[in-house]
Structures are given as C-alpha cells and as structure tokens.
Amino acid sequence: MTTTTTFQNRPALTDWRGFPVTVTRREEEVLQAICDGCSTPEVATRLYLSQKTVKNHLASIYQKLDARDRTQAVLTALRLGIVKLD
C-alpha cells in the first residue's frame, strides 16, 4: 500500500496496483469510535448499528488499511489523518 497527497492535505490510499482505496464515511465513524476507546458493542450503540455490522465494517477497514487488528488500523488511520485523538 502506498500513499499520495490529495488536495485536502490528507494522504490518499492506494493498493499495490496503484488504484485508490477509499474508506467510507461510516467506516471513518467506526474508526473514530474505536480510536475513542469504544468496544464493538459500544460502537454499535453509539452509531445505531448491530454488532455484526460493526464487525463487517471493521473487516473492511482492516482490508483497506492492510491492518491485522484494531490497533494497527487505528495507528494507520491516525498517520493518514482519517481519525484524530481528542
């Protein structure tokens, strides 16, 4: 995975072929909640989702960010400016 700079000064994700990878707004919300320290049930309650839907979003996030787990996904998201620490 490589990055390039976008007009919003936020790095754009690209996969190994150079195609852009986009994290959806809902995935960003899930990532921010995880970054804020929420568990899966807490994210589900906070975002009015089922726990299964949160897990599906996390699986998609892991794939898009080439992450193995929550910690790596959050660190990558922080480095790319997708989420912020409060």
N, C-alpha and C positions, 0 to 999 in steps of 0.2 A: 504494500500500500504506500502510495506517495501522496504528497500534498502540493498544492499550488495556491497562490494567493488570489482571493476574489476581490471584487470591488468594495465589499463591505469590510475589508481587512480581516476577514475570517478565512482561514485556510479551507480550501475545497478538498474533499476526499476523492481519491481516485483509486481504482482497484489495480491489480497487477497489469491489466491491459491498457490502463490509462483512461478508462471510462469513468465518468463521475459517479460517486456514490453519495446519495443524499439520505440524511436522517430526517424522518418526517417530524412535523411539529409535535405530534403525540409522543413519538419516541424521545424527543427532546424533553417533554414534560416528565416522562418516566425517568429519564436520566437525571433530571434536576431533582426529582423526589428522592431517588437513590442517593444522589450526592448530598442531599439534606439529611441523610441517615434513616430514611424510611425503609421498613421491611416490605416484602411483597404484599402482605395483607394491608399494611398502612398505605402503600401506593394505590392499591385498588380502592380503598375507601376515599382517599384524597381526590382521586381522579374519576370516581364513579365508574369503575371498571370491575370486571370479575378478576379473581386472582389468575385464572387461566389466561385471560387477555394480557395481563401484565407480564406473565411468563412468556407469552408469544412475542410481545414487544421486546423483551429482554433478549430472547433468542435472535431476533432480527438485528438488534443493536450489536450483539456480540459478533455476528457475521459481518456486518457493515464496518465495524471498527476493528475487525480482526483481533478480538479480545477473547480470552479464555474464561473470564469471570467478571463479576461486578466491579471488583477493584480495578482491574485493568481497563474496563470500559470507562469507568469514571475518570481515571487518570488520563486516558486518551482524550476523552471529551473535554476535560479541563485544559489540556495542552492545545487543543484545537479551538477553544473558545466557544464550545457548544453549551457548556454549563458554567456557572460561576459559584464560588464559595461566598456565603453570606457572612 
